[in-house]
Amino acid sequence: MKSTLLLWLALMVFLTFTINAQNNAPLKIADEFNVVDKSPFHPYSENQPGFVFEEEFLSEGSSYVKLYLTNFDLAEGDYIEIFSPNKPDEKIIYAGKGKQIADGSYISNFWTNTLEGDHLIIRLYSTGKSTNYGFDIEKVAYGYPEAYLESLLN
């Protein structure tokens, strides 16, 4: 499992830095789409405690899915979890002011970590005491299938 993940990450890094010889542009490894219904709740204080929001993103055959979140601002104790239904034990959690970066600060506009597979679910959990903004889902990226990416290397 870990060796597959490391191999996949190495391939992604390699492809990210590979240059397309025909037009000198970076090699594209995913399609990005703007999300039309960006905002689940603003503010989300009217919700009851517990699970308050869920959205699914699916593109059959994709190698990965990730989201671009903006205006991330959750109350203390509130959080989102992101997971694939095929691997429900592998969850990504974000809380507070967003994604923590290397210097310990937080950014509120960010791409989520990558989840392998073609299906992603995002859920918001709340203590029910929030007057915070919440977040917007601005974009979704679906990675090209692994077979297609491998064919680009040949």
DSSP file with accessible surface (Angstrom, degrees, kcal/mol):
  #  RESIDUE AA STRUCTURE BP1 BP2  ACC     N-H-->O    O-->H-N    N-H-->O    O-->H-N    TCO  KAPPA ALPHA  PHI   PSI    X-CA   Y-CA   Z-CA
    1    1 A M     >        0   0  130      0, 0.0     4,-2.2     0, 0.0     5,-0.1   0.000 360.0 360.0 360.0 -51.1    0.0    0.0    0.0
    2    2 A K  H  >  +     0   0  174      1,-0.2     4,-2.7     2,-0.2     5,-0.2   0.886 360.0  52.0 -67.0 -36.8    2.7    2.5    1.0
    3    3 A S  H  > S+     0   0   88      2,-0.2     4,-2.5     1,-0.2    -1,-0.2   0.893 109.7  49.7 -67.5 -36.4    4.9    1.5   -1.9
    4    4 A T  H  > S+     0   0   84      2,-0.2     4,-2.7     1,-0.2    -2,-0.2   0.925 112.3  47.8 -64.5 -44.0    2.0    2.0   -4.3
    5    5 A L  H  X S+     0   0   70     -4,-2.2     4,-2.8     2,-0.2    -2,-0.2   0.928 112.5  48.4 -63.6 -43.3    1.3    5.4   -2.8
    6    6 A L  H  X S+     0   0  118     -4,-2.7     4,-2.5     2,-0.2    -2,-0.2   0.910 112.3  48.9 -64.6 -40.2    5.0    6.4   -3.0
    7    7 A L  H  X S+     0   0  127     -4,-2.5     4,-2.4     2,-0.2    -2,-0.2   0.935 112.3  48.7 -64.3 -42.6    5.2    5.2   -6.6
    8    8 A W  H  X S+     0   0    9     -4,-2.7     4,-2.4     1,-0.2    -2,-0.2   0.922 112.0  48.4 -63.3 -44.5    2.1    7.2   -7.5
    9    9 A L  H  X S+     0   0   79     -4,-2.8     4,-2.5     2,-0.2    -1,-0.2   0.907 110.7  51.2 -63.9 -39.9    3.4   10.3   -5.8
   10   10 A A  H  X S+     0   0   59     -4,-2.5     4,-2.7    -5,-0.2    -2,-0.2   0.919 110.0  49.9 -63.4 -40.8    6.7   10.0   -7.6
   11   11 A L  H  X S+     0   0   29     -4,-2.4     4,-3.0     2,-0.2     5,-0.2   0.924 110.4  50.1 -63.0 -42.7    4.9    9.7  -10.9
   12   12 A M  H  X S+     0   0   24     -4,-2.4     4,-2.3     2,-0.2    -2,-0.2   0.920 112.0  47.2 -62.8 -43.1    2.8   12.8  -10.1
   13   13 A V  H  X S+     0   0   83     -4,-2.5     4,-1.7     2,-0.2    -2,-0.2   0.939 113.3  48.9 -64.0 -45.1    5.9   14.8   -9.3
   14   14 A F  H  X S+     0   0  114     -4,-2.7     4,-0.7     1,-0.2     3,-0.2   0.941 113.5  46.2 -59.2 -46.7    7.7   13.6  -12.4
   15   15 A L  H >< S+     0   0    0     -4,-3.0     3,-0.5     1,-0.2    12,-0.4   0.856 107.3  58.1 -67.0 -33.9    4.7   14.4  -14.6
   16   16 A T  H 3< S+     0   0   70     -4,-2.3    -1,-0.2     1,-0.2    -2,-0.2   0.887 113.5  38.5 -62.6 -36.5    4.3   17.8  -13.0
   17   17 A F  H 3< S+     0   0  157     -4,-1.7     2,-0.3    -3,-0.2    -1,-0.2   0.450  91.9 107.4 -96.8  -0.3    7.9   18.8  -13.9
   18   18 A T    <<  -     0   0   39     -4,-0.7     9,-1.8    -3,-0.5     2,-0.5  -0.590  63.2-140.1 -77.2 137.9    7.9   17.2  -17.4
   19   19 A I  B     -A   26   0A  97     -2,-0.3     2,-0.6     7,-0.2    -2,-0.1  -0.853  11.9-125.0-103.6 133.2    7.7   19.6  -20.2
   20   20 A N    >>  -     0   0   53      5,-2.5     4,-1.8    -2,-0.5     3,-0.6  -0.640  18.8-150.7 -74.0 117.7    5.6   18.9  -23.3
   21   21 A A  T 34 S+     0   0   91     -2,-0.6    -1,-0.2     1,-0.2    -2,-0.0   0.773  87.1  62.5 -66.7 -24.1    8.1   19.2  -26.2
   22   22 A Q  T 34 S+     0   0  182      1,-0.2    -1,-0.2     3,-0.1    -2,-0.0   0.880 126.5   5.8 -72.6 -37.7    5.5   20.4  -28.7
   23   23 A N  T <4 S-     0   0  103     -3,-0.6    -2,-0.2     2,-0.2    -1,-0.2   0.308  91.7-120.2-131.6  11.7    4.5   23.7  -27.0
   24   24 A N     <  +     0   0  132     -4,-1.8    -3,-0.1     1,-0.2     3,-0.0   0.762  68.8 134.8  54.6  27.7    6.9   24.0  -24.0
   25   25 A A        -     0   0   35     -5,-0.5    -5,-2.5     1,-0.1    -1,-0.2  -0.750  66.6 -91.7-100.9 152.6    3.9   24.0  -21.6
   26   26 A P  B     -A   19   0A  95      0, 0.0     2,-0.3     0, 0.0    -7,-0.2  -0.340  52.1 -97.9 -58.9 144.9    3.8   21.9  -18.4
   27   27 A L        -     0   0   29     -9,-1.8     2,-0.4   -12,-0.4    -9,-0.1  -0.496  37.1-129.8 -67.8 127.5    2.3   18.5  -18.9
   28   28 A K        +     0   0  121     -2,-0.3     3,-0.1     1,-0.1    -1,-0.1  -0.690  31.0 172.7 -83.5 127.1   -1.4   18.6  -17.9
   29   29 A I        +     0   0   22     -2,-0.4   115,-2.6     1,-0.1     2,-0.3   0.381  61.7  22.6-115.6   0.7   -2.3   15.7  -15.5
   30   30 A A  E     -B  143   0B  14    113,-0.3     2,-0.4    32,-0.0   113,-0.2  -0.986  68.2-118.6-158.4 162.3   -5.9   16.7  -14.6
   31   31 A D  E     -B  142   0B  54    111,-2.1   111,-2.5    -2,-0.3     2,-0.4  -0.923  25.9-152.2-106.4 136.8   -8.9   18.7  -15.6
   32   32 A E  E     -B  141   0B 109     -2,-0.4     2,-0.4   109,-0.2   109,-0.2  -0.895  11.4-171.9-108.3 140.8  -10.1   21.5  -13.3
   33   33 A F  E     -B  140   0B 105    107,-2.7   107,-2.3    -2,-0.4     2,-0.2  -0.991  24.4-121.4-131.9 138.5  -13.8   22.6  -13.2
   34   34 A N  E     -B  139   0B 127     -2,-0.4     2,-0.6   105,-0.2   105,-0.3  -0.547  29.3-126.8 -71.8 142.5  -15.4   25.5  -11.5
   35   35 A V        -     0   0   17    103,-2.8     3,-0.2    -2,-0.2    -1,-0.0  -0.829  15.3-159.6 -94.7 124.6  -18.0   24.5   -9.0
   36   36 A V  S    S+     0   0  146     -2,-0.6     2,-1.4     1,-0.2    -1,-0.2   0.955  86.5  47.3 -71.2 -51.5  -21.3   26.3   -9.6
   37   37 A D  S    S+     0   0  114      1,-0.2    -1,-0.2    99,-0.0   100,-0.1  -0.663  73.8 162.9 -93.1  84.9  -22.9   25.8   -6.2
   38   38 A K        +     0   0   78     -2,-1.4    99,-2.6    -3,-0.2    -1,-0.2   0.732  48.1  61.8 -78.8 -28.5  -19.9   26.9   -4.2
   39   39 A S        -     0   0   41     97,-0.2     3,-0.2     1,-0.2    97,-0.2  -0.876  46.1-179.4-118.5 111.2  -21.3   27.7   -0.7
   40   40 A P  S    S-     0   0   26      0, 0.0     2,-0.3     0, 0.0    -1,-0.2   0.958  77.5  -7.9 -69.8 -48.0  -23.1   25.2    1.5
   41   41 A F        -     0   0   64     94,-0.4    94,-0.4    92,-0.1     3,-0.4  -0.985  58.9-149.9-151.9 136.0  -23.8   27.6    4.4
   42   42 A H  S    S+     0   0   63      1,-0.8    91,-0.1    -2,-0.3     2,-0.1  -0.839  98.3   1.0-148.8 113.4  -22.9   31.2    5.2
   43   43 A P  S    S-     0   0   71      0, 0.0    -1,-0.8     0, 0.0     3,-0.3   0.830  81.3-160.2 -67.6 172.8  -22.8   31.5    8.1
   44   44 A Y    >   +     0   0    1     88,-1.1     3,-1.4    -3,-0.4    86,-0.2   0.114  56.0 114.7-106.2  25.3  -23.7   27.9    9.1
   45   45 A S  T 3   +     0   0   32      1,-0.3    -1,-0.2    87,-0.2    85,-0.1   0.709  63.0  69.8 -71.1 -19.7  -24.8   28.8   12.7
   46   46 A E  T 3  S+     0   0  166     -3,-0.3    -1,-0.3    83,-0.1     2,-0.1   0.578  80.9 101.6 -75.7  -7.5  -28.4   27.8   12.2
   47   47 A N  S <  S-     0   0   34     -3,-1.4    83,-0.1    83,-0.1     3,-0.1  -0.417  76.0-114.8 -78.9 153.6  -27.5   24.1   11.9
   48   48 A Q        -     0   0  149      1,-0.1    80,-0.3     3,-0.1    78,-0.2  -0.416  46.8 -82.1 -76.6 159.5  -27.9   21.6   14.6
   49   49 A P  S    S+     0   0   85      0, 0.0     2,-0.3     0, 0.0    78,-0.2  -0.267  95.6  28.0 -61.7 151.2  -24.8   20.0   16.2
   50   50 A G  E    S+F  126   0C  32     76,-3.6    76,-2.4    -3,-0.1     2,-0.3  -0.702 111.5  10.4 103.7-149.9  -23.2   17.1   14.3
   51   51 A F  E     +F  125   0C 104     -2,-0.3    74,-0.2    74,-0.2    -3,-0.1  -0.483  61.9 159.3 -70.7 124.7  -23.2   16.3   10.6
   52   52 A V  E     +     0   0C  24     72,-2.8     2,-0.3     1,-0.3    73,-0.2   0.559  54.7  22.2-126.1 -12.3  -24.6   19.3    8.7
   53   53 A F  E     +F  124   0C  27     71,-1.1    71,-2.2     2,-0.0    -1,-0.3  -0.981  50.0 178.4-160.0 142.6  -23.4   19.1    5.1
   54   54 A E  E     +F  123   0C  68     -2,-0.3     2,-0.3    69,-0.2    69,-0.2  -0.989   1.6 178.6-146.9 140.6  -22.2   16.6    2.5
   55   55 A E  E     -F  122   0C  54     67,-2.1    67,-2.6    -2,-0.3     2,-0.4  -0.996  13.6-150.8-139.8 141.1  -21.2   16.9   -1.1
   56   56 A E  E     -F  121   0C 100     -2,-0.3     2,-0.4    65,-0.2    65,-0.2  -0.881   5.4-166.4-113.5 146.1  -20.0   14.2   -3.5
   57   57 A F  E     +F  120   0C  14     63,-2.8    63,-2.8    -2,-0.4     2,-0.4  -0.999  15.5 171.3-130.6 127.3  -17.6   14.6   -6.5
   58   58 A L  E     +F  119   0C  90     -2,-0.4     2,-0.3    61,-0.2    61,-0.2  -1.000  18.8 167.3-142.5 133.3  -17.3   11.7   -9.0
   59   59 A S    >   -     0   0   44     59,-2.2     3,-2.3    -2,-0.4    -2,-0.0  -0.814  40.4-125.5-142.4 100.5  -15.6   11.3  -12.4
   60   60 A E  T 3  S+     0   0  167     -2,-0.3     3,-0.1     1,-0.3    -2,-0.0  -0.174  91.0  15.2 -53.0 131.2  -15.4    7.6  -13.3
   61   61 A G  T 3  S+     0   0   45      1,-0.3    -1,-0.3    83,-0.1    85,-0.2   0.285  87.1 141.4  90.1  -9.3  -11.9    6.5  -14.2
   62   62 A S    <   -     0   0   13     -3,-2.3    -1,-0.3    56,-0.1    82,-0.2  -0.322  49.5-142.8 -63.3 149.9  -10.1    9.4  -12.6
   63   63 A S  S    S-     0   0    7     80,-1.8    54,-2.5     1,-0.2     2,-0.3   0.743  78.2  -3.2 -85.9 -24.1   -6.9    8.6  -10.8
   64   64 A Y  E     -C  116   0B  13     79,-0.4    79,-2.6    52,-0.3     2,-0.4  -0.983  57.3-148.1-158.7 164.8   -7.5   11.2   -8.1
   65   65 A V  E     +CD 115 142B   1     50,-1.8    50,-1.6    -2,-0.3     2,-0.3  -0.997  19.5 168.9-136.6 138.9   -9.9   14.0   -7.0
   66   66 A K  E     - D   0 141B  44     75,-1.9    75,-2.7    -2,-0.4     2,-0.3  -0.986  19.5-139.5-147.3 157.2   -9.0   17.2   -5.1
   67   67 A L  E     - D   0 140B   0     -2,-0.3    45,-3.1    46,-0.3     2,-0.6  -0.866   8.8-138.4-117.3 150.4  -10.9   20.4   -4.2
   68   68 A Y  E     -ED 111 139B  59     71,-2.6    70,-2.4    -2,-0.3    71,-1.2  -0.942  27.7-167.6-106.6 114.3  -10.0   24.0   -4.1
   69   69 A L  E     -ED 110 137B   0     41,-2.9    41,-2.5    -2,-0.6     2,-0.3  -0.816   5.0-173.9-103.4 142.8  -11.5   25.6   -1.0
   70   70 A T  E     + D   0 136B  10     66,-2.2    66,-2.7    -2,-0.4    39,-0.2  -0.905  60.6  22.1-132.5 162.4  -11.7   29.3   -0.3
   71   71 A N  E    S-     0   0B  73     -2,-0.3     2,-0.4     1,-0.2    38,-0.2   0.803  76.0-174.8  54.7  35.5  -12.7   31.6    2.5
   72   72 A F  E     +     0   0B   3     36,-2.0    63,-0.2    25,-0.1     2,-0.2  -0.441  19.1 147.8 -70.1 119.0  -12.2   28.7    5.0
   73   73 A D  E     + D   0 134B  40     61,-3.2    61,-2.3    -2,-0.4     2,-0.3  -0.699  14.5 171.3-157.2  94.8  -13.3   29.8    8.5
   74   74 A L        -     0   0    4     22,-3.1     3,-0.1    -2,-0.2    59,-0.1  -0.817  33.9-109.6-108.4 150.5  -14.8   27.3   10.9
   75   75 A A    >   -     0   0   11     -2,-0.3     3,-2.3     1,-0.2    21,-0.5  -0.299  52.3 -76.4 -69.8 159.4  -15.6   27.7   14.5
   76   76 A E  T 3  S+     0   0  187      1,-0.3    51,-0.2    19,-0.1    -1,-0.2  -0.329 122.6  20.7 -57.6 131.6  -13.6   26.0   17.2
   77   77 A G  T 3  S+     0   0   53      1,-0.3    -1,-0.3    -3,-0.1     2,-0.2   0.205 100.4 110.0  91.8 -16.3  -14.5   22.3   17.3
   78   78 A D    <   +     0   0    1     -3,-2.3    18,-0.7    48,-0.1    -1,-0.3  -0.639  41.7 162.0 -89.1 153.2  -16.0   22.3   13.8
   79   79 A Y  E     -HG  95 125C  78     46,-1.9    46,-3.0    -2,-0.2     2,-0.4  -0.986  32.2-128.9-160.7 163.8  -14.3   20.5   11.0
   80   80 A I  E     -HG  94 124C   0     14,-2.7    14,-1.9    -2,-0.3     2,-0.4  -0.911  17.3-157.2-115.1 149.4  -14.6   19.0    7.5
   81   81 A E  E     -HG  93 123C  13     42,-2.2    42,-2.5    -2,-0.4     2,-0.4  -0.979   3.6-164.2-123.8 141.9  -13.6   15.5    6.6
   82   82 A I  E     +HG  92 122C   0     10,-2.4    10,-2.8    -2,-0.4     2,-0.3  -0.994  23.2 147.6-125.7 130.0  -12.8   14.4    3.0
   83   83 A F  E     -HG  91 121C  11     38,-2.2    38,-2.8    -2,-0.4     8,-0.1  -0.973  44.5-112.5-155.3 165.7  -12.6   10.8    2.0
   84   84 A S  E >   -H   87   0C   3      3,-0.6     3,-1.5     6,-0.5     6,-0.2  -0.891  23.1-135.8-101.1 134.9  -13.2    8.3   -0.8
   85   85 A P  T 3  S+     0   0   47      0, 0.0    -1,-0.1     0, 0.0    35,-0.1   0.782 107.9  58.9 -61.0 -22.7  -16.1    5.8   -0.3
   86   86 A N  T 3  S+     0   0  113      1,-0.3     3,-0.1    33,-0.2    31,-0.0   0.690 120.2  26.2 -76.7 -20.6  -13.7    3.1   -1.6
   87   87 A K  E X  S+H   84   0C  65     -3,-1.5     3,-1.9     3,-0.1    -3,-0.6  -0.507  71.1 165.1-137.8  65.8  -11.3    3.9    1.3
   88   88 A P  E 3  S+     0   0C  62      0, 0.0    -2,-0.1     0, 0.0    -1,-0.1   0.705  73.1  62.2 -63.9 -17.3  -13.4    5.3    4.1
   89   89 A D  E 3  S+     0   0C 158      1,-0.1     2,-1.0    -3,-0.1    -3,-0.0   0.644  87.6  77.8 -81.1 -14.9  -10.6    4.9    6.7
   90   90 A E  E <   +     0   0C  77     -3,-1.9    -6,-0.5    -6,-0.2     2,-0.4  -0.801  69.0 167.3 -96.8  95.6   -8.3    7.3    4.8
   91   91 A K  E     -H   83   0C 101     -2,-1.0     2,-0.5    -8,-0.1    -8,-0.2  -0.862  31.3-149.4-115.5 146.3   -9.7   10.7    5.7
   92   92 A I  E     -H   82   0C  21    -10,-2.8   -10,-2.4    -2,-0.4     2,-0.4  -0.944  20.3-162.0-108.6 131.5   -8.3   14.2    5.4
   93   93 A I  E     +H   81   0C  88     -2,-0.5     2,-0.4   -12,-0.2   -12,-0.2  -0.950  11.9 178.9-119.8 134.4   -9.4   16.6    8.1
   94   94 A Y  E     +H   80   0C  16    -14,-1.9   -14,-2.7    -2,-0.4     2,-0.3  -0.993  11.6 160.6-130.3 143.0   -9.4   20.4    8.0
   95   95 A A  E >   +HI  79  98C  43      3,-0.6     3,-1.9    -2,-0.4   -16,-0.2  -0.859  43.8  14.8-146.1 176.9  -10.6   22.7   10.8
   96   96 A G  T 3  S-     0   0   26    -18,-0.7   -22,-3.1   -21,-0.5     3,-0.1  -0.270 125.5  -7.5  60.6-121.3  -10.3   26.3   12.1
   97   97 A K  T 3  S-     0   0  112    -24,-0.2     2,-0.4     1,-0.2    -1,-0.3   0.293 108.6 -97.7 -97.7   7.0   -8.8   28.7    9.6
   98   98 A G  B <  S+I   95   0C   4     -3,-1.9    -3,-0.6     8,-0.1     2,-0.5  -0.924  75.9   8.9 127.6-137.8   -7.8   26.2    6.9
   99   99 A K  E     -J  107   0D  51      8,-2.0     8,-2.1    -2,-0.4     2,-0.3  -0.750  63.0-133.4 -95.7 125.9   -4.7   24.3    5.9
  100  100 A Q  E     -J  106   0D 115     -2,-0.5     6,-0.2     6,-0.2     2,-0.2  -0.596  24.8-158.7 -78.9 134.7   -1.6   24.6    8.1
  101  101 A I    >   -     0   0   66      4,-2.8     3,-2.4    -2,-0.3    -1,-0.0  -0.528  35.8 -82.6-108.7 179.1    1.6   25.3    6.2
  102  102 A A  T 3  S+     0   0  115      1,-0.3    -2,-0.0    -2,-0.2    -1,-0.0   0.792 124.3  53.8 -55.1 -37.3    5.2   24.7    7.1
  103  103 A D  T 3  S-     0   0  123      1,-0.1    -1,-0.3     2,-0.1     3,-0.1   0.450 118.6-106.4 -82.2   4.9    5.7   27.9    9.2
  104  104 A G  S <  S+     0   0   35     -3,-2.4    -2,-0.1     1,-0.3    -1,-0.1   0.316  83.8 117.2  91.5  -9.1    2.7   26.9   11.4
  105  105 A S        -     0   0   50     -5,-0.1    -4,-2.8     1,-0.0     2,-0.3  -0.306  59.8-120.5 -84.0 176.2    0.4   29.5   10.0
  106  106 A Y  E     -J  100   0D 120     -6,-0.2     2,-0.4    -3,-0.1    -6,-0.2  -0.894  11.5-152.8-120.6 148.7   -2.9   28.8    8.2
  107  107 A I  E     -J   99   0D  64     -8,-2.1    -8,-2.0    -2,-0.3     3,-0.1  -0.950   3.0-161.0-117.9 140.3   -4.1   29.6    4.7
  108  108 A S  S    S+     0   0   50     -2,-0.4   -36,-2.0   -10,-0.2     2,-0.5   0.526  81.0  58.8 -99.1  -7.1   -7.8   29.9    4.0
  109  109 A N  S    S+     0   0   72    -39,-0.2     2,-0.3   -38,-0.2   -39,-0.2  -0.967  78.1 129.7-121.3 113.7   -7.6   29.4    0.2
  110  110 A F  E     -E   69   0B   6    -41,-2.5   -41,-2.9    -2,-0.5     2,-0.4  -0.996  58.7-106.2-160.9 156.6   -6.0   26.1   -0.7
  111  111 A W  E     -E   68   0B  68     -2,-0.3   -43,-0.2   -43,-0.3     3,-0.1  -0.752  45.2-122.7 -82.7 135.3   -6.1   22.8   -2.7
  112  112 A T        -     0   0    0    -45,-3.1     3,-0.1    -2,-0.4    -1,-0.1  -0.291  37.9 -84.1 -68.8 164.2   -7.0   19.9   -0.5
  113  113 A N        -     0   0   80      1,-0.1     2,-0.3   -47,-0.1   -46,-0.3  -0.307  57.4 -94.6 -62.4 159.0   -4.6   17.0   -0.2
  114  114 A T        -     0   0   42    -48,-0.1     2,-0.5    -3,-0.1   -48,-0.2  -0.573  32.3-160.6 -84.6 137.2   -5.0   14.4   -3.0
  115  115 A L  E     -C   65   0B  13    -50,-1.6   -50,-1.8    -2,-0.3     2,-0.1  -0.975  21.4-126.1-113.8 127.3   -7.1   11.3   -2.6
  116  116 A E  E    S+C   64   0B  33     -2,-0.5   -52,-0.3   -52,-0.2     3,-0.2  -0.402  70.9  47.4 -67.3 146.4   -6.5    8.5   -5.0
  117  117 A G  S    S-     0   0   24    -54,-2.5    26,-0.2     1,-0.1    -2,-0.1  -0.426  90.7 -85.0 111.1 175.1   -9.6    7.2   -6.9
  118  118 A D  S    S+     0   0   37     -2,-0.1   -59,-2.2   -55,-0.1     2,-0.4   0.317  99.6  65.8-103.9   8.3  -12.4    8.7   -8.8
  119  119 A H  E     +F   58   0C  33    -61,-0.2     2,-0.4    -3,-0.2   -33,-0.2  -0.995  53.0 177.1-139.4 132.5  -14.9    9.6   -6.0
  120  120 A L  E     -F   57   0C   0    -63,-2.8   -63,-2.8    -2,-0.4     2,-0.4  -0.989   9.5-163.9-136.2 141.3  -14.6   12.0   -3.1
  121  121 A I  E     -FG  56  83C  11    -38,-2.8   -38,-2.2    -2,-0.4     2,-0.4  -0.992   4.4-163.2-124.2 134.3  -17.0   13.0   -0.4
  122  122 A I  E     -FG  55  82C   0    -67,-2.6   -67,-2.1    -2,-0.4     2,-0.4  -0.972  10.3-174.4-116.2 133.1  -16.7   16.2    1.8
  123  123 A R  E     -FG  54  81C  68    -42,-2.5   -42,-2.2    -2,-0.4     2,-0.5  -0.985  14.1-148.8-128.8 141.1  -18.6   16.5    5.1
  124  124 A L  E     -FG  53  80C   2    -71,-2.2   -72,-2.8    -2,-0.4   -71,-1.1  -0.921  12.2-169.2-108.8 130.4  -19.0   19.4    7.5
  125  125 A Y  E     -FG  51  79C  45    -46,-3.0   -46,-1.9    -2,-0.5     2,-0.3  -0.958   8.8-172.8-118.1 139.5  -19.5   18.7   11.2
  126  126 A S  E     -F   50   0C   7    -76,-2.4   -76,-3.6    -2,-0.4   -48,-0.1  -0.946  35.8-140.5-134.1 151.8  -20.4   21.4   13.6
  127  127 A T        -     0   0   52     -2,-0.3    -1,-0.1   -78,-0.2   -49,-0.0   0.548  53.5-118.1 -80.8  -9.6  -20.8   22.0   17.4
  128  128 A G  S    S+     0   0   23    -80,-0.3    -2,-0.0   -78,-0.1   -50,-0.0   0.556  94.0  94.8  85.6   9.6  -23.9   24.0   16.5
  129  129 A K        +     0   0  181    -81,-0.1     2,-0.2   -83,-0.0   -84,-0.1   0.138  54.8 127.5-118.1  20.7  -22.4   27.2   18.0
  130  130 A S        +     0   0    0    -86,-0.2   -83,-0.1   -83,-0.1   -56,-0.0  -0.554  29.9 166.5 -92.4 143.3  -20.9   28.9   15.0
  131  131 A T        +     0   0  116     -2,-0.2    -1,-0.1   -87,-0.1     2,-0.0   0.089  51.9 122.4-121.1  13.2  -21.3   32.3   13.5
  132  132 A N  S    S-     0   0   34      1,-0.1   -88,-1.1   -89,-0.1   -87,-0.2  -0.286  73.8-112.6 -74.6 163.6  -18.2   31.7   11.3
  133  133 A Y        -     0   0   84      1,-0.2     2,-0.5   -90,-0.2   -59,-0.1   0.891  37.6-150.9 -63.9 -47.1  -18.4   32.0    7.5
  134  134 A G  E     - D   0  73B   1    -61,-2.3   -61,-3.2   -92,-0.1     2,-0.3  -0.934  32.7 -76.8 107.3-121.2  -17.8   28.3    6.6
  135  135 A F  E     -     0   0B   1     -2,-0.5     2,-0.4   -94,-0.4   -94,-0.4  -0.976  26.9-124.7-169.5 163.8  -16.1   27.8    3.3
  136  136 A D  E     - D   0  70B   6    -66,-2.7   -66,-2.2    -2,-0.3     2,-0.8  -0.942  13.2-142.0-116.4 144.1  -16.6   27.9   -0.5
  137  137 A I  E     + D   0  69B   1    -99,-2.6   -68,-0.2    -2,-0.4  -102,-0.1  -0.920  29.6 168.8-101.9 103.7  -15.8   25.0   -2.9
  138  138 A E  E     +     0   0B  49    -70,-2.4  -103,-2.8    -2,-0.8     2,-0.3   0.872  56.0   7.3 -84.9 -43.6  -14.4   26.9   -5.9
  139  139 A K  E     -BD  34  68B  65    -71,-1.2   -71,-2.6  -105,-0.3     2,-0.4  -0.963  51.2-153.6-141.4 158.6  -13.0   24.1   -8.0
  140  140 A V  E     -BD  33  67B   6   -107,-2.3  -107,-2.7    -2,-0.3     2,-0.4  -0.985  13.1-157.4-130.1 140.5  -12.6   20.4   -8.4
  141  141 A A  E     -BD  32  66B   4    -75,-2.7   -75,-1.9    -2,-0.4     2,-0.5  -0.983   1.5-163.2-120.1 132.5   -9.8   18.6  -10.2
  142  142 A Y  E     -BD  31  65B  29   -111,-2.5  -111,-2.1    -2,-0.4   -77,-0.2  -0.969  19.6-133.9-115.2 117.8  -10.0   15.1  -11.6
  143  143 A G  E     -B   30   0B   1    -79,-2.6   -80,-1.8    -2,-0.5   -79,-0.4  -0.432  26.9-105.3 -71.4 142.8   -6.7   13.4  -12.4
  144  144 A Y        -     0   0   40   -115,-2.6    -1,-0.1   -82,-0.2     5,-0.1  -0.299  50.4 -83.9 -62.3 151.1   -6.3   11.7  -15.7
  145  145 A P     >  -     0   0   59      0, 0.0     4,-2.1     0, 0.0     3,-0.4  -0.204  36.5-118.4 -56.9 147.6   -6.4    7.8  -15.6
  146  146 A E  H  > S+     0   0   86      1,-0.2     4,-2.7     2,-0.2     5,-0.2   0.867 112.9  56.5 -57.3 -40.3   -3.1    6.2  -14.7
  147  147 A A  H  > S+     0   0   74      1,-0.2     4,-1.9     2,-0.2    -1,-0.2   0.903 107.9  48.5 -61.2 -39.5   -3.0    4.3  -18.0
  148  148 A Y  H  > S+     0   0  110     -3,-0.4     4,-1.2     2,-0.2    -1,-0.2   0.931 111.6  48.9 -65.8 -44.9   -3.3    7.6  -19.9
  149  149 A L  H  X S+     0   0    1     -4,-2.1     4,-0.7     1,-0.2     3,-0.4   0.909 110.6  51.1 -62.4 -40.3   -0.5    9.2  -17.8
  150  150 A E  H >X S+     0   0  100     -4,-2.7     3,-0.9     1,-0.2     4,-0.6   0.879 104.8  57.3 -64.7 -35.5    1.7    6.2  -18.4
  151  151 A S  H >< S+     0   0   63     -4,-1.9     3,-0.6     1,-0.2    -1,-0.2   0.807  99.2  60.1 -66.8 -26.4    1.2    6.4  -22.1
  152  152 A L  H 3< S+     0   0   62     -4,-1.2    -1,-0.2    -3,-0.4    -2,-0.2   0.764 100.4  55.9 -70.9 -23.5    2.5   10.0  -22.1
  153  153 A L  H <<        0   0   70     -3,-0.9    -1,-0.2    -4,-0.7    -2,-0.2   0.646 360.0 360.0 -81.9 -16.9    5.8    8.7  -20.7
  154  154 A N    <<        0   0  173     -3,-0.6    -3,-0.0    -4,-0.6     0, 0.0  -0.416 360.0 360.0 -89.4 360.0    6.3    6.3  -23.6
